[in-house]
Every structure is written in C-alpha cells, then in structure tokens.
Amino acid sequence: MSDIPRSPNVFHPRKPSAVGSRNSLAQEGRDQKAEYKQLIDEEVENILKDIQVKLPQEVLDKLDVMGGLKEKLYNYYNQNYQNMFNRYIVTSEDEMVKKVRNFIDKEESKNLARYSPKEIAEMLDQIAGADKFNTGEIEKSIVNMYGHLQGHIQRGMNDLENDTNSLLRQKTDVGAFIRGENAYAVVKCAFKDSVQKPKTVTNTKLSVNILDSELISPIFQYQVTVEYLIKDQISRAIMTMIDQELERFQDELIDEGKDELSDTELMFEKMKRVPNYTDDDTEDENSKRYTFLAKNLIEKIEGLRAEIDLKEFDPLNIRENLKKIVDLENIRNRGFNTAINSLTSILDTSKMGYQYIENLKNARELVVREYEDTDSERLPDERYQLRLKYYDSDQLNAEREAYDQQMEQFKNEIQHMWDVVQAVYYNSKSNFRVTDFEDLAKSVRGRIRKAKEMSGDPMYEDLQKTWNEIIRIKAEDTDVERLNQTYLYEKDLMKRMVKRARQQVSEIYGYQNPAPRVILDQRIDFLEREFEEFDYLINPYHIQAGLLLDVDISSIKRKKFTLNGMANVLNEFLHGVSKGFQDAAFAQFKRRRSTIRADLNQSFENVAEGFDAGGGAAGGASSASGEEIKGRADVTPSQSMNDDLQEL
C-alpha cells in the first residue's frame, strides 16, 4: 500500500489530498499558508479603509472599545475562507488528480492485457524470418475455435428463445420466424390449411428479400464483365477513403469546439469530395478516374466476361493476366458462395437435414428440399423447401412482364367462364316464374316508366352503370401505382367472380348433376385452384434487386417441429449474410452528442458588463432592481493551460 492517502477514501482536515483537507498534493510545494494569509491581510486592510472613510469618528472610537476591529475581521475572513473556498478548491484539485490517475491506471492495464500478434511476428521476423516463425496459422485456428464456440452458444440461445416465445404465445404467426430486427426483410408470409389435411397440417410460405446494399459480401451475376468488377472495387475504395477523410474532418471540428455535421451536411460533404478522386472525362488518360487503374488497362478488358474462347486465349496477353488476377480474388463468386455455405452449414447444425440440393451456380440459384419427391400427396406432413436466388434489375423486369401476362390470361379465362355461366343462367330462367330481382324489375317496368314520365326523371336502364355489384369501384391508378402493380383489386375481383359463378351454378341445377353442370364445376375448380397457386407466389413488383429466400413449409399444427427449426435457421442466416437495416442517423452515432439543444452550448453570456475591471460588482443597485445585464465574458483557457493539459 502506498503511503499517499487516496481520496475520497480519507477524510482529514490536514492530511494532503484527503477530503476536506486544506492541503493538496497537487500544489507541489506551494506555501499555502503564506498565500491565503496574504489574501486575507489585503482584504482586511481594504475593508478597514472603507470603514474609516465611510463612518464618523465617534462610531470608530466605539468600535475599538470592545477590541481590535482588525483582529475580528481577520479571524472572520480566515475561518470562512479556509472552511469554504480553500477546502473547495483543494477537493476539486484532488478529485481531478484521482480521475487522471485512474485513467492512466486503466490505460496501462489495458495495454498490459492486450494480445499483440503483430509485435510478436515482427520480433520473430527480425530473428529468423517469417518463413521459420509464422503465427498466422495459429491465430487462424484460435479465431476459428472461438468462432465455432460462439456459434454453438448462439444457436443454443436461439433455440431457447424461440421455444420460450412459442410457449408464451401458444400460437403460430409471422413472429415465429423473424425477430424484430429482421422483420423489415419479409416480403410475404402466408399461413393456410393444407388441401389434403386441413385440420391437422399447416402450409406456410415465407419470402425474405435482402437488398444489394444490405449484403455483407456483395453478390454479382456470373456473366458480369471484368471491367464492371474492377470499377466496382475502385468505387468501394473511393467511398472508404471519403469516409476516412470525413472522420478526420469531424475530429477536427470537435477539437476546435465546433458542432458536428448533421446527417444532411455529412451527405453533401461526401458529394463535394467525390471530384477529388474521380471525374467523368473518359478520354483523357490523366483523368482522376484512371488514378487507380490506367486507361490503357481498362480498355484491354472492355467487354470481357467470365469466360474466354479457347481460340482467343493467350496466357501472355494483358487482358488474360488482368482477368486471372480478378479471378484469383474470387470477387465474382465470393458473395453467392458465402451465402450458400452459410445456409447449408446452418441447416446441418440445426438438425434440419435435406435429401435434395441443386446449386445452379451460373444462374445464381439454390434449391434445397428435405425430400426429393415433389408430390404433396406422397410426402410426409413435416417438410420444407428452400429456394435462394439472386435477382438483378434485368431479371426483375423480365419477371414482372411474365407476371403481367399471366395476370392478363387469368383475367381473360375467368371472364370467359363468367360469361358462359351467365349465359347458362339466363337461358335456364323461366319466362313464367320470378326467380330473382331482375325478373321482378321487368314485371313492374311499365308502372315505373309511367311514374318517371310524370316526374321527368330518367329510367334506370338509361343511367350509366359503373358498378359491377361484385366489388367496389377501383380508384384510378397513379404513376407510382402503375409502375408498382399490386393487383390486389384485380385478384379480389377474380376470386369473387369465381365464388359468384359457383353460387349461380348451384342455383341453376340445385341437387341435379347433368353433364353441363359437371363441366362447369370442373372448369371453376380448375381456375380456382390455379389462381390460388398463382396468388400464393411472390409478386415481382414487391421485390428489389438482391437476394431472395423463398421458404415453403408444411408442419403439423400440434407439433410445429419444422416451423420452430426453420425459425432458427432463418434468423441465423440473416445475421450471417445481411448487415441489416441501417438508419443514417444511428449509423453516425459513434461521436454524436446525445441530444441537440441550445442549452448544451455552454457559454457565459449576459455577464461581463455587470463587472468592472477590478472584478467588483459595479452595477449592484441596477442588478438588484432586476435590470438585465448585457455582455459576454471570454473564459477560453490560456495557451499555457492547454499545454499543461496536453503534457498531462
């Protein structure tokens, strides 16, 4: 133990650096008694002079009768100064020393406990070279061991969390799959009863879309050009350098005591710095865009894709060697292969085995099924199927065109079926019997016409009819809706038309089953089944360019084994592949102030003019009367104080 008292654990009026002490170790040998004695003597003399000037002589004589006035003033100032001001200053100094001492101890212990492989590798390299002493493989092994251990622990925690949630909820919903931080990625999730076993089995479809900007490892199509890959890497390097430059700029603002840049200002600062690294001049070889890779090298690989014809392949050409460098980095396949490895390894370790896998590498598509068979009638009730595919903008446009065409065909076929049912319905109606509202309206049409002629109102048949009596009138689409078709109105209309047609067929034939009814029922069943399957698919207008994970699950309602197991797989997969949603306001939070308020800009305003040059209160009467004191006081530390703090 050190002999130095460590405040605030010691309280004593005389021990240095104790709480309440009049002595401080931070004063380093200063004569404290002489300092406050000089101050007290000076203040007592000033007060005595003021008293002698202000008071009459007879009053002064009476004051001296009871004892020396100077001694009383001296004792009064001495006690109060030591008890209040001096001890407050000493305690503040000691607390500052304590904080600095603890900070230094913490930093020293942090450096002592830090594992520094770079220094060890440098020392071994100086001794015998990196070929004899190489710690890289050992470091990788340690990292892998800790990574696997953390993965097992995390997987166990996920199982426990999902099982606990299912016990608390006692129901199946979307929350059984995706936790809150990944809920934004869900494109579609639908639960419906199985067609074969509606009481015991649930069919679930879940689609998750991970955007390009959210992927930890970027994914590229197989046929993307080498030129695009290189330019993409250059662009990422430029963005990294701009971010680093802005971090330094932010640090400078903070050191100068200025406010940090807001999110909008930060975005514009990034834009302003882009011309420092690149420009749009593609012809000049001295252009900034060719700083990282020369213009003649980029021209060599223009239009070069993943494969080169053997007749044109020459290992000594520049373009072949540039392509080989890019291929060795495996930029083209790295992202998709990482996603596949992540998904399959999670399935293996999560007791979700599979008997069928098809990896369409060049198409950037992966199909995983628990069983090879696809016939739902021959498969068990607990099963799943995964489809992982990467979409770019061109693929999405093609998918949207096909979706539009299929939607138009369903519209035509259902409308044709509707027309046939309507024709059969009206042909079956008897001319001598009222069967519906239209027949009743026809029977009283003459009376209505006479009444309308007398009142001058138009007949019902003369009015324009815009409502089909099946679904409400649809509002006209805007430009945004035309570009992002949801087809919700059309799908609802077609489903209601199929349902109404089935009801009319039942009204026509009742309990009879002639050949026309069998044909109509078969057609209605076919269109309803096919349209339900089509509606079960994902609308490509709701997908953005990126990775799409499509999951189809069948699970027993009372067991839900596959549902619970797949929930762990999906959450772990999203955590390993996606960076997740990032809000710019939170992404830049590392050095931001907790709040932005005017009162945090601490400054001494409205103070200085109320004090004279000597430090006394020159306007005491005016301030006491409530008048506002105007002015500003400069409390910026001196240069010598800053130097001392830097040394400390």
N, C-alpha and C positions, 0 to 999 in steps of 0.2 A: 504494500500500500504506500502511496506517495504521502509525504508529509504536508503537501499543499491541500488545504481544505477545498473540496469540490462543491461549489454552490449548485443548487439551493438546498443541499442536504445538511448544511451547517448554518445555525443562526447564532451570531455573536456580534456585540457592538464594536469590538476592537480587532478580531481576527481578520486578516486580509481576505477579501473575496467571499466573505460569509454574507448571508442575507441580513440586512440591517446594519452592516458594518460601515464605519466611517472611513475605513482604509480599503484600498484596492490594489491588487497586484498589477492591474493594467496600467497604473500610473507610473510604474518603473522608476522609483526613487525620487519622485517629486516630493517637495516639502509641503505636505498638505496643510499642516498647522499654520505655517507662515502665509500660505495663500489665503485661507479663509480669515486669518487674523487681519491681514492687510485689507481685505474686502470689508470686514466689519468695522474696522477703525475708520475707514474712509466714509462709510455710510453714517456712522455715528457723528462724525465731525460735520458732515453736510446737514444733518438734522439739527444739531445744536446751533449751527449758524443761522438756519432758517428760524429757529425758535427765538434766538436773540434779536433777530431783525423784526419779527412779527409781534412779539409780546412786549408789554410795558415792563419797566424796570422793577416796579413793585411786585409784579407777578413773578418775575425771575428770582427775586430775593426769597419769596415764599417757597418756590420750588426747591431751592438749595437748602432750606432749613431742615427738611426731612431727610437729607442725604444727598450725595452727589448724583445729579441727573445723568451725567455721562456714564457712570458705572451702571446705573439701571438700564439705560438704553443699550449699553454694551452687552450686558447679561441677556437682555431680552433678544437681541439680534443673534447673539451667539447660540442660544438654545434653539431658537426656531430655525436658524439656518442649518445647523447640524442635523436637527431632527427631521427636517423636511427636504430641503433642496439637496444638501450634500449627500445624504443617505440615498435619495432617489437616483442621483447621478451615479453613485458607486454601484448600486444594484443593477442599473441599466448596463453599465460597463461590464460587470461580472457576467450578466446574462449573455451579452454579446460574445464574450470570451468563451463561455461554455458552449454556445452554439457552434462557433468556429472550431473549437476543439473536438466536439462530437462529429462535425462534418469531416474533419481531417482523419479522425479515427475510422470513420465508416469507409472513406475512400481508400485508406491504407489496407483495411481488412478486405475490401473488395478486390484490390489488386493482388493481395496475397493469395486469395482463394480462387483466382481466375486461372483456368487451364489455358495455356498459351502454346498451341502446337507449332505456330509459326516460328517462335523463338527457338524451340527445340529443334525444328527442322533446319533452321539457319545454323545453329551450333553444330549439328551433325554434318551438315554440308561443308562447313569450314574444316571439320576434322578429316572426313574421308570421302565426301561427295554424296550426292543424292542417290546414286546407284547402289551404294552399300547400306546407307541408313535412310530408309524411306518409311515414314509413319503414315502415309496416305491410306494404305490398305487397312491398317489397324484402326484409324479414325473412321473409315467407312464401315467397318464391322461394328464398332461401338454405336455409330449412328443407326445402323440397321437394327441392332438388338434393341435399342431404346425405342425405335420406331415401331417394331413389331409388338413390344410390350405395351406401348401406348395404344396401339390399335386394338389389342385384345381387351385392355381395360375399357376403352371407349365403347367397344362393341358390347361388352357386358353391361355397361351403364345404359346404353341404348335399349337393350332388351329389357332391363329392369324398368326403365322409364316408360316404355310402350306398354308393358304388361300392367304397370301401375295405373296408367291412364285408362286402359281398357277396363280394368276393374272398377275404377271410379265412375266411368261413364256408363258402362254396360250398354253400349250401343256402337254401331258401325257408321262412321261418317268420314268425310274427307280428312278430318284431323287425325284419323288413324294412320294416314300415310305420311303427310308432310307436316313438319313442325312449323311454327310461326315464322322463323327467319327465312324459310324457303317457300312460303305459301304463294308468293308472287309469281313463281315459275310455273304454276299449274295452268294449263290451257283448258283442259276438260277433265272432269271426274264425274262418272255416272255409275250409279248402283241400280241394278234391275234384277228381277227374279229370273231364274233360268227357265227357258221354254220347256225343257223336259221335266224339271223338278222344281216348280215354282215355290213350293212350300219349304223346301229344305236347303236349296242351293242359291247362292247369290252370284251373279256375274258383275264384275267391276271393270271399268275401263278408266285408266288414268293416263294423261298425256302431260309431259313436262317439257317446256321449251327453255333451253339455256342459250342465251344470245352470244354472239361472237365476242362482244365487249366483256362478257362475264366469264369467259373460259380462262382458266389458269394457263393452260398450254394451248395456243391458237391452233385451229384446225384449218387445213387447206384441202381443196379438191385435188384428186390425183393428177389431173391434166393441167393444173395451173402452171404457168410459164416460169422458167428460172428467173427471168427478168423481174417478174412480179414478186417472187420470193425475196430477191436481193433488195429491191426497193422497199419492201415491207420491213425488212430488218433495218435498213438505213433510217426509215421513218421512226421506228421504235427507238433507235439510238438517239435521234434528234429530240424526240419527246422526253427521253430520260435526261439529256443534257439541259433542256429548257427547265425541267422540274428542279434539277440541282441548282441552276442559276437563280431561279426564283426563291429557293430555300435560303440561299446566301443573301439575296436581297431582303427577304423577310427578317433575317437575323440582324442585318444592318439597321433596318428600321427600328427594331426592338432595342438595339444597343443605343440608338440615338434618342430613345424615349418617345418615338412616334407611334401612332396607331398602326396596327397591321392592316394589310389589304383585305378588303371584303371579298366575298366569293366572285362577284361580278368583276371587280377590279383585277382580281387574280386571273380570271379568264382572259381579259383584254391584255394584260401584261404578257400572257403566253402568246397571244396572237401577234403582239408587237415584236416579239423576239424570234418569230419564225423566219423572217427575212434575213436574220443573222446567220442562218445555217443553210438555207436553200432559196431558190427562186424559180421562175417559170421559163427562163431562157434555155431552151433545149439545144440550140445550135452552137452556142459559144462553149468551147471546151474548158475555158477558165471560169465558167459559171459556178456559183456556190453549190449547185445541185450535184456537181461532179467532184466535190471535195473528198468524199469517202471512196468513190469508185470512178475511175477515169471514164471519159466519154467513149473512147475507142473500145474499152472493155464492155461497156453496156451495149454498144452496137453489135458486138460479136455474139451476144446471147439473145438478141432480139428475136422473139417468136419461138425460142427453144423450149420444148415441153419435157415431159418426164422421160421420154424415150427418143433415141436417135436411130435412124435407119442404119442397118449394118453396112450398107453400101457407102454411106457418107461418114461413117465413124472413123475417126483418126485420133489415136491417143495422144498425138503430138500437137494437135490443134489447140488454140487458146480456149475456144468455147467448150471443148470436151473437158479440159482441165478445170475451167471455172465450174462447170456442171458437177464434176467429181467432188470439188470442194464443198459445194452446196449439198450434194448427196451424202457426203460423209457426216455433215452436221445433222442429217436426217430431219431437216426442217419440214419437208413435205409430209412425212408420215408420223412425225412425233406426236402431234396432238391427238389424232384419232387412235393411234396405238395405245397411248396412255389411257384414253377413255375406255377402250376395250379391256385392257389389263386390269383397270380399276374395277370395272363391273364384274368380270369373271372371277377375280380373286375374292371380291366381297360375297358373291354367290357361293363360292366354295367354302368359305369360312363361316357362312351364316346358315349352314345346313339346308341350303336351297339348291340341291343338285339339279343337273339338267342332262338329258339324253340326246339332245339335238342342238347343234350350233352351226350356223352358216355365216361366215365372215366374207362379205362381198367387199374386198379391200378397195378395188378401184372405184366402186360405186359409193364408198363410204357408208356402208350399211351393215348392221349386225343383227342377226335373228337368232334368238335363244328361246328354245321351248323345253319344258320339263319332259315332254314325251314327243316322240317323232310323229305320231299319228295326229291328224287334224280333224277327224270326225268327232264331233262333240258327243254323239250318242255312244261311242265306244270308249271314251276317255273317262277316267275317274272324276269324282266331284271336286277333288283338290288338285288344282293345276294352275300353271301360269305360262304366259308367253311374253317375251320382251322383244321390242324392235327399236334399235338405236340407229338413227340416220342423221347425217349432216346435210343440211339444205343451204344452198346459196340463193341469191336473188333470182337467177335464171330458172332454177328448178322450181322455186315457189311460183313464179309466173306461169310456168307450164302446168303445174298442179292446179292453179286457180282456173286456168282456161278449161282443163278437163272437168273440174268441179262444176263450172258454169254449164258446160254441155250436158253433163249428167243431170243436173237440176232441170234443165230445159226439157230433156227427154222424159223425166218423171212427170213434169207438168203436162206434157202432151198426152202421155199414156193415161194418166189419171183423169184428165179432162175428157179423153175419148171414152173411157169406161163410164164416166159420169153421164155423158150424152147418151150412151147405149141404155143405161139404167133408166134415165128419164124417158126415153122413147118407149121402152117396155112398160114403164109405169103408166104413162098416159094412154097407151094402147089398151091396157088392161082395165081401165076405168070404164064403168058402165055409164051409158047415156041417160039411164032412168033412175040412178041412185046417187045421192050426195055422199061422197067419200072424204072430202077434205074441204078446206076453206075456199079454194078456188072454185069448186063446184057450187058452193053456197053463194059466192060472189056473182057467178054467172046467172044464177036463178033470180037474183034481185037487181040485175044490172039495169033493166028498164026503169024501175022505180027511181034508182039513183040518178039516171040520166035526166028524168023529168025534174027532179029536185035541183040538180045542178043547173039546168037551163033557166029555172026561175031565179036562182041566186046569182047566176053568171060565173060561177067557179068552174075551173076545168075538171074534166073527168080524170079518174085515177089512171086510166090507160094512156092519157095524153101527157102525163108527167114523166120526166126523165128519171129512170131508176138507176141509182149508182150503188146501192147496197144489195149484195147477193144473198142476204139473210143467212149466211153461213158464218161469216166473221166480220168484224167491224171494218170500216173503211180505212185503208192504209194512207198515212201521210206521205206526201211526195218526198222522194229521196233527195238529199243534198249532195254536193260534190264529194264530200267526205264519205258519206254512206255508199255512194256508187263505187268509190274506189276500195271500200272495205265492206263488201257484201256479207251480211249475216244470214240472210234468207230465213230469218225467224218467222216473219209474217207468212211467206210462201209455204214453209213447212207446216205451220199450224193450219193454214187453209187446206192443204192437201190431206192432212190427217182427218180434218173434219169432213171433207168431201168423201173420203173412203168410209168413214163411220156413217154418214148420212145415206150413202148408197146402200150400205148393208142393211140399214133400217128400212129403206124403201123396198128392197128385195123381200124382206121379211113381211112387209105389209101386203105386197103383191100376192105372194104364194101361201102365206100362212104356214100351215103344217104340211103342205104338199111339197114334193120334191120332183117336179118334172125335169126333163133334160135342160131346158133353158135356165132354170134356177141353179142346177148343178154347175153349168158353165159359168154363170155369173159369179157364183160363190168361189169357184176356183180362181177366176181372174182377180176378184177382190182380195182373196187370201194371198195370192202371189204378189200383187202390187203392195199390199200392206207389209208383207214380210221383207220384200226387197227394199222398200222405202225406210223401214225401221233400221235395217242394216246400214243403209246409206246415211241416215241421220245419226247413227252410232259412231260414224267416222269423224275425223277431225276436219273442220273447215279450214282449208289452207289460207283463207284470208285472215285467220286469227293467229297465224304462225309468223314469226320473224326469222330472218336468216340466223342460223345457228344450229345447235344440236337438239334433236327431238327424240325423247324417250317415250315410247308408246308401250303401255303395260296392259295386258288383258289377264284377268284373274278370275278363276271360279273357286269358290270356297263354301264349305258347309256353314250354315248360319250359326249353329250351336258351337262349332269348334273354331272356325276362323284361323286355322293354323297358317295357311298361305298368306292371308291378309296381314297378320302380325309379322310374319317373317319378311315379307316384301317391304313392309314399312321401314324396318331396319336397313334393308339393302338400299332403298331409295335415299334415305337421309344420309347414309354414309357415302353413297355415290355422289350426291350433290355436294357434300362437303369436300370431297377429294377432287372434283372436276371444276366446280364453279367457284368464283370469287364472291358470288352473291351480289345482291343489290347494294349499290353504293350511292349515298347522297353526298353531293359535293360539300355541303355544309358540315357533315360529320367526317368526311374523308380528310379535311384540312384542319382537324381539331387538335393536332398534336401540340401546337403552341398558341392556340387561341385563348382569349380570355373567356372566363365562364359566362359572363354577361357583358352587354354593351350598354352602359348607362353613363349619363353625363357626370354623375357624381363620382365616377371612378377616376376621372381625370383630375387627380388631386392637385390643387393649386391654392395658394394663399391669395385670394382676391379680396378687394374692398378692405384692405388693412393698412397699407403703408402711409396714406395721407393722414391717418389719425395719430401718427407718432412723429415727434420732432427728431432732429438729427442726433440728439443726445440719448435717445431711447426712451425719454419720458413721455407721459401722456399729455400732449399739448392741447388736445381738444376734449378734456374731461367733461366740461359742462355741456358742450354740444352733444357728445355721445350719450351723456346721461339723459338728455332730453329726447332721445330717440332718433336724432338725425342720422341718415345713412352715411357711413364712412366710405369714401371712394379711394381707389388707387390699387396698386399692385406691388407686392414685395417679391424680390428675387431671392429665392432660397436655394439656388443651384449650388452644389458643393464646389469648393475651390479645386484647382488642379492638384494641389498638394494632397488633398484628401483623397482624390481619385487615385493618385499614385500609390498612396499608402494602402488603399483597398486592393489594388492590383498586386502589390507585393504580398499582402496577406493571403 
